[in-house]
Amino acid sequence: GIPAVALGAGGRGGSAHTTQEWFENVDGTAGIARALTVICCAAKAGE
């Protein structure tokens, strides 16, 4: 398999992978902050 990480996107959603899938952007900046933190930590670990 392909290694992967799932990060919260800072929102709410439901009915994933169906035609009724929905997403509500609540505190969307939290997802960006999480992604940036992971990228920075990975870059530091790769030194």
HELIX and SHEET records of a PDB file:
HELIX    1   1 THR A   29  ALA A   45  1                                  17    
SHEET    1   A 2 ARG A  12  GLY A  14  0                                        
SHEET    2   A 2 TRP A  22  GLU A  24 -1                                        
END                                                                             
